[in-house]
Amino acid sequence: MPCLFEKQSVFSKIACYNWLKKALPMLFEKCDSLKNTWWWYFNLFLLLIWAPLQYTFSNRVYALYIIIFFILLRRVRNVYLPLIVASIFFILVFNTYTIDTWADVKNYNTTTAKNRKMTLQTILTPRSGLEVIPDESRQMLSLIQKYNLPHYRISPVLRKDELVFQRIYETAWPVKMKDSSPYLFVCPDELQENKKFETCSIVEKKEKIALVYLP
Amino acid sequence: MFTFLNTVSLFLFLISGVIYFGGLGWLTVGSLLRKDGIFKKKEHLTVLQELPVIITVGLIINYGLILIFRELSITIVIGIFLSLIGLCGYGLHFYRVHFRNTINAAYFTRVLCITFVCIYLLGPIISQPLEDWDARSNWFFPGRMIYVEGALNQSAGWNHEGMEFSHPYYPKLVPALAAQSAYVMGFWNEYLPKISLFFLLVPPVIWLFSFTGKSWSFLFLIFLFPFFFHKMLWNGYLDGYFALYFSISLLLFGRFLKYFHPVDMVGALVCLILLPYLKQEGVLALFSALTVMAVSLFMVRKEHPLNYRAIFTNIKHYIITIILLAPLFLWGIYKERWGLSSDIEPFAIDSFIRLTERIEEGDLWMILDYTQYMLNTALLILGIFYFALVALKKDFPVQALVVLLTALIYCGGLTFVDLIIPRDLELVLDTIKYRTMLSVNGLIYISCYFLFLKIEDRSVPPH
């Protein structure tokens, strides 16, 4: 079996680097005296764009800090690592969700460990967890199950609430929402306001939902 | 007593799930990872290099089986049978190659760390019910449909009136996995299907710990990954996992550019191939990453000539590639047959008209403004590392450049999609943009990791 890779060497020798070095000399040129090279001017120019740009993006402290940071690193080079590490971790701690993630996960795990019996029971119980859907959807779902409806539809008022619509649509599945269904869910207020419902029979009325039969 | 039994059964289910995917994966790519595969005889892989590759491949193969056989019951039986064959092969390989090399202190510490991170994140994954909007509507409702039907068929109801909100044309790897988990356990609720997220979490965590080193840069890497994704790791959205796999693929490719060890390339490609199975943007991610990878490999062709003849004349490579990409095309065929089409059509005339209108109205600036806001922290860190590198007179590492170029192409692609999307742009930017930009953030952090390594005068840890 022939080997795929015939040669291996260190990164500094790879052609990509050499190619880029030729193509972008400003970016890759190394020299001892920075002040006299394009490299210096290019990066100084970049810094002078970067800092004001960040200032306009409301990162004002950062905009000033990056200039001080650059000058400091040029002058006191023996302490560069603590300076970089401190700067990075300051940004990470205050600007990312990492610490929040640790704290949130810890809270979830602590709660789970404390109520492990109940949590496990919930996880291993069919149809558990439906308390997260809106009350309207939950009441509709309970009525669908109670009356074993083959299909249903919801009033335009309920349909306007996208969350209620999507949650009942998916939790009631495989009982499907059909425009031709005589089983209609409405808000209790609609029953009083809309004369259309005077002739229909109310199957059951709940706090936020009423099921009517409207053939 | 019942609590103990329940805990044990849950953990057994999780462990057997991971083993199942491992078996399926080994059966498919085992021939590549074996000693007589694409490696030189003196090289050998550690268990931690092999495991994430075979588990990820197992996830794809399992999805492929569901698409081929459709019925969950048949898929599970065939899957277990194939997995057992794969496990026998892996057992033999393990005995021959790893048996004596596995147990040592460093390896044990890594395994302990991986186990800790996985169990630490498992808590919120299974203790929190599915609550977030798109997680329910786009990912786990299709899972419920497959579970109720017992199959990934057209009769599951993909074309039913009102289904548009669920985007039935989206990839179905995670929904199918969720349905399969519920099917094995025998019921559906708002907790159990989320176990599918755990199976997705394991491979990236193993990969991350293959970069272990006593350095600040590793601390930086592990501080961010996977924790900066916050609730995207457990709330049922796939954007966090998508970004995680995308970032890991470029991380592995960066290591490949250093050592040219084939397992890193295989890992990077497997991660990339998984992306279109997670989200629609996966195709764009695959395109942008493969383009940059191909260009960088072309540029190193003289210094590091790959044996292209060995790659392109080996029928095994074609077969594995076809197997891994087959589910993508199969789902495409089903979508076509079932009449499920995406609302985003990049090459349609309407899209072009929308593009020009939005550019004229100044929407491009609004999108760029949002993009800058979403990338703010990552860019601040990138700025610090870049100017530190300049001040310390160090070279810009090619790995960081490759990752940044990929991020740039991908971000450009997303901006284009935002300009042609036939929905309310402001709503899209308010509700979706922060999720899609997670991948770009992840890539920028990966490039920062490579810059940090350079600043520390360190190399990427070999394995």
Interface residues (C-beta under 8 A of the other chain):
Chain A: M1 P2 C3 L4 F5 E6 K7 Q8 S9 F11 S12 K13 I14 A15 C16 Y17 N18 W19 L20 L27 F28 K30 L34 N43 L47 W50 Q54 F57 N59 Y62 I66 F69 F70 L73 R74 R77 Y80 L81 I84 V85 S87 I88 F89 I91 L92 N95 T96 Y97 T98 D100 T101 W102 D104 V105 Y108 N109 T111 T112 R116 K117 T119 L120 Q121 T122 I123 L124 T125 P126 R127 S128 G129 L130 E131 V132 E162 L163 F165 Q166 R167 Y169 E170 W173 P174 K176 M177 K178 D179
Chain B: T3 N6 T7 L10 D36 G37 I38 F39 K40 Y120 L121 G123 P124 I126 S127 Q128 P129 L130 E131 W133 R136 S137 F141 R144 M145 V148 E149 G157 H160 E161 G162 F165 S166 M185 F187 W188 N189 E190 Y191 L192 W216 F220 F223 L224 F227 F228 F229 H230 K231 L233 W234 L257 K258 Y259 F260 P262 S296 M299 V300 R301 K302 E303 H304 P305 L306 N307 R309 A310 I311 Q372 N376 T377 L380 I381 G383 I384 F385 F387 A388 V390 A391 L392 K393 D395 F396 P397 V398 L401 F452 I455 E456 S459
